[in-house]
């Protein structure tokens, strides 16, 4: 399989599977009751698969504008600034973007933040506009919609969504939610703050046709490798991935961006085993309801499925149409009377009253003190949490807070976590303040629920008091300065790509993107992939086994290759995965297929085009 794709935007929580000896009941599929759905179309050998007429387009639905603005001239100028910003971004025109940004710009996009004009422009220049074939500045189309503007004399905010269609050799759709803050400078509205998240959907924005792969509201999953010797496996992977976030007697969990790559020396099921030099991994997929998954699977397979306990939660162990083992897990928040959140401040604290107010809000949020939070906000406040949604006004915000808190492990005193303030910035604008905090949330009972977030707040000065007007909570990427920076994709071999693709599409409820003999289903952090058969000698699924491998995105193929050689790894050639032993050059990237310390196939990719 030639892999011609890049996951630049993939942007939560992980999955921890616990061993249970009572779960070792074989659950082989019964093909006497196949799904009546037609197989998905398989793509073979096509260079470009998307509509080139879309590439570089910017659609602006200006008729869908709401909010409060001082006059139509201000509204029109702000809309023009928004349009120019995205037009210049699509074209990679940093000179025009520079004219639209304030020198003190704070920008958060793709889960990373920049402060100041120079660092922001540098970041923008390195952002992907999709694959860019010769003669095209971008292979993306942007559609701006559902615009909310609130403007006063020299201050304004705009909240809107951007629908994305993109891809050249593969196609996808996505959606960004953007909050921009403007201040007027010599009759020109300039952007002083830009917060953008890819985690929220919007029913008002036009959805793409069902046949277009969709990254809006996707699932989440981790990938697990069996290990013969856990200590040895940890020693092999730590120089590549950094130290594991979680280690138990039988498992090690490495955080790779927002998901986990795991090693397991005592698998949950006896069918999960190592064949030396083979792909032995399997997916562990988070779901809201195992009952729904059972119903979906039973539409395609006649198989006896039992929900079993796993680490205090519930799991299903299943096989797909080709016999690949997949685990599905439903996690329920834990309520404990011992939950007492603690907020850790920087050694050198900011002495300003705006910091004190921001700290007060954070404390009330951690303690689930809704009444306190509501007292600190204006009646028409805006509250955006990209783990929940958008709320406008008191009643919606109350509901949003309660719904979000219910997802945490917590008790009567708040969420079961320690919170650490990493950075604080504030900007004075006439009778307002902008404040920014970066927070680490370290969950105590469930470490995999830990995450970092970026908090932007707009404060009104009201009779010498400060009232919260707007809040944007956006998950922030956890970065490590290590050779591996993310888990780019995973892959299972299947016997019939069209049929197996339909099976997973029905379960995930989303269209895969297609490459040559390949389907990829987007999660929030990486791709769950399927590879069809190429020949009788190609990589094939072994029935009743984990048959998958993970591809880890790396900063340097040369660096990783030298490390793997020093550890005694071998570099096989496996049809359907790689063509060349060692560093294998492909269009746009270099890859390395290797065997790890435990006998598992593992792949690494260094991207060159993006």
C-alpha positions in Angstrom: 0.0 0.0 0.0 1.4 3.4 -1.0 0.5 5.9 1.7 -0.1 9.3 0.1 -1.5 11.4 2.8 -0.7 13.7 5.7 -2.5 14.4 9.0 -1.6 18.0 9.7 -4.7 19.1 11.5 -5.5 15.9 13.5 -6.2 17.0 16.4 -8.4 13.5 23.1 -8.6 11.2 25.7 -7.1 7.7 25.7 -8.2 4.1 26.3 -6.8 1.8 28.9 -7.6 -1.9 28.5 -7.2 -4.1 31.6 -6.7 -7.8 31.6 -9.5 -10.0 32.7 -9.2 -13.8 32.5 -12.9 -14.3 32.4 -13.1 -12.6 29.0 -11.4 -15.2 26.8 -14.4 -16.5 24.9 -13.8 -16.8 21.2 -16.1 -14.6 19.2 -15.5 -15.5 15.5 -17.7 -13.9 12.9 -20.4 -15.9 11.2 -20.5 -15.0 7.5 -23.9 -16.7 7.0 -25.6 -13.5 7.8 -23.7 -10.8 5.9 -24.7 -7.2 5.7 -27.0 -6.3 2.7 -25.2 -2.9 2.3 -23.2 -2.6 -0.9 -19.4 -2.5 -0.6 -17.7 0.9 -0.8 -16.0 1.9 -4.0 -12.3 1.1 -3.9 -9.7 3.4 -5.6 -6.7 2.0 -7.4 -4.0 4.0 -9.0 -5.6 7.4 -9.4 -3.3 10.4 -9.0 -5.9 13.1 -8.2 -9.3 12.2 -6.8 -10.9 15.5 -5.8 -12.6 18.3 -7.8 -9.9 20.7 -8.8 -12.4 23.4 -9.4 -12.8 23.7 -5.6 -9.1 24.3 -5.0 -8.4 27.8 -3.6 -12.1 28.9 -3.5 -13.3 31.1 -0.7 -17.1 31.3 -0.1 -18.4 33.9 2.3 -22.1 33.6 3.3 -22.5 37.3 4.4 -26.2 37.0 4.4 -26.0 35.0 7.6 -24.7 37.6 10.0 -26.1 38.2 13.5 -25.2 40.2 16.6 -24.9 43.8 17.7 -22.9 46.3 15.8 -22.6 50.0 16.2 -23.2 50.8 12.5 -23.2 49.0 9.2 -19.9 50.5 8.2 -18.1 48.8 11.1 -19.9 45.5 10.3 -18.9 45.7 6.7 -15.3 46.6 7.5 -15.0 43.7 9.9 -16.5 41.3 7.4 -13.9 42.6 4.8 -11.1 42.0 7.3 -12.3 38.4 7.9 -12.6 37.8 4.2 -9.1 39.3 3.4 -7.6 37.3 6.2 -8.8 33.9 4.9 -8.1 34.9 1.3 -4.6 35.8 2.1 -4.1 32.7 4.2 -5.3 30.4 1.4 -2.9 32.2 -1.0 0.0 32.0 1.5 0.3 35.8 1.3 1.9 36.8 4.6 2.5 40.4 3.4 -1.3 40.9 3.2 -1.9 39.1 6.5 0.6 41.3 8.2 -1.5 44.4 7.4 -4.5 42.8 9.1 -2.8 41.8 12.4 -2.1 43.9 15.4 1.6 43.9 16.6 0.4 42.3 19.9 -1.6 39.5 18.1 -2.2 36.3 20.2 -3.2 33.4 18.0 -4.2 29.8 18.8 -4.7 27.3 16.0 -4.2 23.6 15.6 -3.8 23.3 19.4 -0.7 25.5 19.5 -0.3 29.2 20.5 1.8 32.1 19.3 2.3 35.5 20.9 3.3 38.6 18.8 3.4 39.4 15.1 6.7 37.8 14.1 6.1 34.4 15.7 2.5 34.3 14.4 3.5 35.1 10.8 6.2 32.4 11.0 3.6 29.9 12.2 1.2 30.9 9.5 3.8 30.5 6.8 4.4 26.8 7.9 0.7 25.8 8.0 -0.7 23.3 5.5 -3.1 24.5 2.8 -3.5 20.8 1.8 -1.4 19.1 -0.9 -0.3 21.7 -3.4 0.2 20.3 -6.9 2.2 22.3 -9.4 0.2 25.4 -10.4 -2.0 25.5 -7.3 -1.5 27.6 -4.1 -3.9 25.4 -2.2 -6.0 22.3 -2.6 -8.6 23.6 -0.1 -11.9 25.4 -0.3 -13.1 27.5 2.7 -16.7 28.4 3.3 -17.3 31.1 6.0 -20.7 30.9 7.6 -22.8 31.6 10.8 -21.2 34.9 11.6 -21.8 36.6 14.9 -20.4 40.2 15.3 -20.5 42.4 18.4 -18.9 45.8 17.8 -18.5 49.1 19.7 -16.6 52.2 19.0 -13.1 50.8 18.8 -13.6 47.2 19.9 -15.3 44.2 18.3 -15.5 40.4 18.3 -16.5 38.0 15.6 -17.5 34.4 16.1 -17.9 32.2 13.0 -17.4 28.8 11.4 -15.3 27.8 8.4 -16.3 24.7 6.5 -13.3 23.1 4.8 -13.1 20.9 1.7 -9.7 19.8 0.7 -7.3 17.2 -0.7 -5.7 16.3 -3.9 -4.7 12.7 -3.8 -7.2 12.1 -1.0 -10.3 14.1 0.0 -11.6 15.3 3.3 -13.9 17.8 5.0 -13.5 19.6 8.3 -14.9 22.5 10.2 -13.1 25.3 12.2 -14.8 27.5 14.9 -13.1 30.9 15.1 -13.3 33.7 17.6 -11.5 36.9 16.5 -11.0 40.1 18.6 -10.6 43.4 16.8 -9.5 46.9 17.8 -9.7 49.9 15.6 -6.4 51.5 14.7 -6.5 54.7 12.6 -9.9 53.7 11.1 -8.7 50.2 10.3 -10.0 47.2 12.2 -7.0 44.9 13.1 -7.1 41.4 14.6 -5.5 41.3 18.1 -6.7 37.9 19.0 -7.5 34.8 17.0 -8.7 31.5 18.6 -9.5 28.6 16.4 -10.6 25.0 17.2 -11.3 22.0 14.9 -13.3 20.1 17.6 -16.7 21.6 17.3 -19.4 20.9 14.7 -22.1 23.4 13.4 -25.4 22.3 11.9 -25.9 25.7 10.2 -22.8 25.3 8.0 -23.4 23.3 4.9 -22.3 19.7 5.2 -20.5 18.1 2.4 -22.1 15.2 0.4 -22.1 11.9 2.2 -19.5 10.6 -0.2 -16.9 13.1 1.1 -14.8 12.0 4.0 -15.7 13.9 7.1 -13.6 14.9 10.0 -16.4 16.7 11.8 -17.2 15.2 15.2 -15.0 12.0 14.8 -14.3 9.2 17.2 -11.2 8.7 19.3 -8.9 5.6 19.7 -5.5 4.4 20.9 -3.4 1.6 19.5 -2.0 -1.3 21.5 1.0 -3.5 20.9 1.5 -6.8 22.8 4.9 -7.1 24.5 6.8 -10.2 25.6 9.0 -8.2 28.1 7.5 -4.9 29.2 10.7 -3.5 30.6 12.6 -4.3 27.4 9.8 -2.8 25.3 9.7 0.4 27.4 13.5 0.8 27.0 13.1 0.4 23.2 10.4 3.0 22.7 11.3 5.6 25.4 14.2 7.2 23.3 11.7 7.6 20.5 8.5 8.7 22.3 9.8 10.0 25.7 8.9 8.3 29.0 5.5 6.7 29.3 2.8 8.8 30.9 1.5 5.7 32.7 3.2 2.5 33.8 1.6 -0.4 35.6 2.8 -3.9 36.2 1.6 -5.0 32.7 1.2 -1.8 30.6 3.0 1.3 29.5 1.1 4.2 27.9 2.9 6.7 25.7 1.1 9.9 24.9 1.3 10.7 21.2 -0.3 14.1 20.8 -3.8 13.5 22.1 -4.0 9.7 22.1 -1.9 6.9 23.3 0.4 4.2 21.9 0.4 1.4 24.4 2.5 -1.7 25.3 0.7 -4.6 27.0 2.4 -7.7 28.4 -0.8 -9.3 29.6 -3.5 -8.8 27.0 -7.2 -8.8 27.8 -7.8 -11.8 25.4 -5.7 -14.9 24.6 -6.2 -14.3 20.9 -4.0 -11.2 21.1 -0.5 -12.7 20.5 2.8 -11.9 18.9 3.9 -13.6 15.6 7.6 -12.5 15.2 8.0 -10.1 12.3 4.3 -9.6 11.9 1.8 -6.8 12.5 0.3 -7.7 15.9 -1.3 -4.5 17.1 -5.0 -3.7 17.6 -7.2 -0.6 18.0 -8.8 0.4 21.3 -11.8 2.6 20.4 -13.7 4.9 22.8 -17.5 5.0 22.3 -20.4 6.6 24.1 -22.5 3.4 24.1 -21.5 -0.2 23.8 -25.1 -1.2 23.3 -25.2 0.9 20.1 -21.9 -0.7 18.9 -23.4 -4.1 19.5 -26.5 -3.2 17.4 -24.3 -1.9 14.6 -22.1 -5.0 14.6 -25.1 -7.4 14.7 -26.4 -5.8 11.5 -23.3 -7.2 9.7 -22.3 -10.2 11.8 -24.1 -13.0 13.5 -21.9 -13.1 16.6 -22.4 -13.4 20.3 -21.1 -10.3 21.9 -20.7 -9.9 25.6 -19.8 -6.7 27.5 -17.1 -7.3 30.0 -15.4 -5.2 32.7 -12.1 -3.6 32.0 -10.3 -1.4 34.5 -13.6 -0.5 36.2 -15.3 0.3 32.9 -16.9 -1.7 30.1 -15.4 -3.3 26.9 -16.4 -5.3 23.9 -13.8 -7.6 22.2 -14.8 -8.1 18.6 -13.5 -9.4 15.3 -14.2 -7.7 12.0 -15.1 -9.3 8.7 -11.5 -10.3 8.2 -10.9 -11.6 11.7 -9.0 -8.5 13.0 -9.4 -8.0 16.7 -10.8 -4.6 17.8 -11.7 -3.5 21.3 -14.5 -1.0 22.0 -14.7 0.7 25.4 -17.3 2.8 27.2 -15.9 4.8 30.1 -18.1 6.2 32.8 -16.9 9.1 35.0 -16.1 8.2 38.6 -17.7 10.0 41.5 -15.6 10.1 44.6 -16.0 11.9 47.9 -12.2 12.5 48.0 -12.1 14.7 44.9 -10.6 18.1 45.9 -9.1 20.1 43.0 -5.9 22.0 43.7 -4.6 24.9 41.5 -0.8 25.3 41.3 0.3 28.8 40.4 3.6 29.9 38.9 6.4 30.6 41.4 6.4 34.3 40.3 2.7 35.2 40.4 1.2 38.2 38.4 0.1 40.8 40.9 -2.5 42.4 38.7 -6.2 42.4 39.4 -7.0 40.8 36.0 -4.8 37.8 37.0 -6.6 37.6 40.3 -10.0 37.6 38.5 -8.8 34.9 36.0 -7.6 32.8 38.9 -11.0 33.3 40.6 -12.8 32.0 37.5 -10.5 29.0 37.2 -11.0 28.1 40.8 -14.8 28.3 40.5 -14.6 26.2 37.3 -12.5 23.5 39.0 -14.8 23.5 42.0 -17.9 23.2 39.8 -19.2 26.4 41.4 -21.7 27.4 38.8 -23.4 30.2 40.9 -20.0 31.9 41.4 -19.2 31.7 37.7 -22.5 33.2 36.7 -22.1 36.1 39.1 -18.8 37.0 37.4 -20.2 37.2 33.9 -22.3 39.7 32.0 -25.9 38.7 31.3 -25.2 38.3 27.6 -21.8 36.6 28.0 -20.4 34.1 25.4 -18.9 30.8 26.6 -17.1 28.5 24.2 -15.6 25.1 25.3 -14.4 23.0 22.5 -15.0 19.9 24.5 -18.7 20.8 24.7 -19.9 23.6 22.4 -21.0 27.3 22.2 -23.3 28.9 24.8 -24.7 32.5 24.6 -26.3 34.1 27.6 -26.9 32.9 31.2 -29.2 30.0 30.7 -27.2 28.4 27.9 -24.0 28.8 29.9 -25.4 27.2 33.0 -26.4 24.2 30.9 -23.0 24.1 29.2 -21.1 24.1 32.5 -23.2 21.3 34.1 -23.0 19.1 31.0 -19.2 19.6 30.8 -18.6 18.9 34.5 -20.6 15.6 34.2 -17.9 14.2 31.9 -15.1 14.6 34.6 -14.2 12.3 37.4 -15.4 14.5 40.3 -17.0 14.8 43.8 -18.8 17.3 45.9 -15.8 19.6 45.9 -15.2 19.7 42.2 -13.2 17.8 39.6 -10.8 15.1 40.6 -7.7 16.9 39.3 -4.8 19.2 40.0 -4.6 22.2 37.7 -1.3 24.0 36.9 -1.1 27.5 35.5 1.7 27.6 32.9 1.5 31.1 31.4 -0.5 34.3 31.8 -0.8 37.3 29.5 -3.1 40.3 29.5 -3.7 43.2 27.1 -5.5 46.4 28.1 -7.9 47.7 25.5 -9.8 50.9 26.5 -12.4 49.7 29.0 -11.6 46.0 28.4 -8.9 43.5 29.1 -7.9 40.4 27.1 -6.4 37.7 29.3 -4.8 34.4 28.3 -4.0 31.4 30.5 -2.4 28.0 29.6 -3.6 25.3 32.0 -2.6 21.7 32.6 -5.4 19.5 34.0 -3.9 16.4 35.7 -6.6 13.9 36.5 -5.9 11.9 39.7 -8.0 8.7 39.3 -7.9 8.5 35.5 -4.5 10.0 34.2 -5.6 9.4 30.6 -8.2 12.0 31.1 -5.5 14.6 31.7 -5.2 17.4 29.1 -4.0 21.0 28.6 -6.1 23.9 27.5 -5.8 27.4 26.3 -8.1 29.9 28.0 -8.9 33.3 26.4 -11.1 35.8 28.3 -12.5 39.2 27.5 -13.3 41.3 30.6 -15.5 44.4 30.8 -14.7 47.2 33.3 -18.1 47.9 35.0 -18.2 50.4 37.9 -14.6 49.5 38.9 -15.5 45.8 38.8 -14.5 43.3 36.1 -17.2 41.2 34.4 -16.5 38.3 32.1 -17.9 39.0 28.6 -16.4 36.2 26.5 -14.6 32.9 27.2 -12.9 30.4 24.8 -11.6 27.1 26.3 -9.6 25.2 23.6 -7.6 22.0 24.1 -3.9 22.6 23.7 -1.5 20.1 22.2 1.0 18.4 24.5 4.3 18.6 22.7 7.5 16.6 23.4 10.9 17.4 21.9 11.4 13.7 20.8 12.0 12.0 17.5 8.3 10.9 17.4 5.8 13.7 17.4 2.5 11.9 16.8 0.7 8.7 15.8 -0.2 9.5 12.2 -2.2 6.5 11.3 -2.8 2.8 12.0 -3.7 0.0 9.5 -5.5 -3.4 9.4 -5.2 -5.7 6.4 -8.6 -6.9 5.2 -9.8 -9.5 2.7 -12.2 -7.3 0.9 -11.7 -3.6 1.2 -15.1 -2.6 -0.1 -17.0 -4.9 2.3 -14.8 -4.2 5.3 -14.9 -0.5 4.6 -18.7 -0.6 4.6 -18.7 -2.5 7.9 -16.6 0.2 9.6 -18.4 3.0 7.9 -21.7 1.8 9.4 -20.1 1.6 12.9 -18.3 4.9 12.8 -21.0 6.7 10.9 -18.5 8.5 8.7 -17.1 8.2 5.2 -13.5 7.1 4.8 -11.0 9.0 2.6 -9.6 6.8 -0.1 -6.1 6.3 -1.4 -4.8 3.4 -3.6 -6.3 0.3 -2.1 -6.8 2.1 1.2 -9.5 3.5 3.4 -8.8 5.9 6.2 -11.3 6.9 9.0 -10.5 10.0 10.8 -10.3 10.2 14.6 -9.5 13.3 16.5 -5.8 12.5 16.5 -4.9 9.9 13.9 -6.4 7.7 11.2 -7.9 4.2 11.6 -6.9 2.6 8.3 -7.8 -0.5 6.2 -5.6 -1.9 3.4 -7.0 -4.3 0.8 -5.2 -7.4 -0.6 -2.6 -6.9 -3.4 -1.6 -10.5 -4.1 -1.4 -13.9 -2.4 2.1 -12.9 -1.1 1.1 -9.5 0.3 0.3 -8.6 3.9 -2.8 -10.6 4.9 -5.0 -10.8 8.0 -4.4 -13.8 10.3 -7.9 -14.8 11.5 -8.7 -14.3 15.2 -5.7 -12.0 15.9 -4.6 -8.4 16.2 -3.1 -7.7 12.7 -2.5 -4.0 12.7 0.5 -1.7 12.8 1.0 1.9 13.8 2.7 4.6 11.8 4.5 7.2 14.0 5.3 10.6 12.5 8.9 11.6 13.0 11.1 14.6 12.6 14.0 12.8 10.8 14.1 9.5 9.1 17.9 9.4 9.2 17.9 9.9 13.0 15.3 7.2 13.6 17.0 4.8 11.2 20.3 5.1 13.0 18.6 4.5 16.4 16.7 1.4 15.1 20.0 -0.1 13.7 21.7 0.5 17.1 18.9 -1.5 18.8 19.3 -4.4 16.4 16.0 -3.9 14.5 15.5 -5.5 11.1 13.9 -3.8 8.2 11.7 -6.1 6.2 10.0 -5.4 2.9 6.3 -6.2 3.2 4.1 -5.8 0.2 1.2 -3.5 1.1 3.3 -1.5 3.6 6.8 -0.7 2.2 8.9 -1.3 -0.9 12.4 -0.7 0.3 14.4 -2.1 3.3 15.4 0.8 5.6 14.6 4.3 4.5 11.9 4.1 1.8 11.5 7.3 -0.2 7.9 8.0 -1.2 6.2 11.1 -2.8 6.3 13.7 -0.1 7.7 11.6 2.7 10.3 9.0 3.8 9.2 6.0 5.7 10.9 3.2 7.7 9.3 -0.2 8.3 11.1 -2.0 11.2 10.6 -4.8 13.7 10.7 -3.6 17.4 12.2 -5.3 20.4 9.2 -7.6 20.8 8.8 -8.8 17.2 6.1 -6.3 16.1 6.1 -4.5 12.8 6.2 -0.7 13.4 6.3 2.1 10.7 7.8 5.6 10.9 7.2 8.5 8.5 9.0 11.8 8.0 6.9 14.3 5.9 8.7 16.5 3.5 6.0 18.4 1.6 4.2 20.1 4.5 
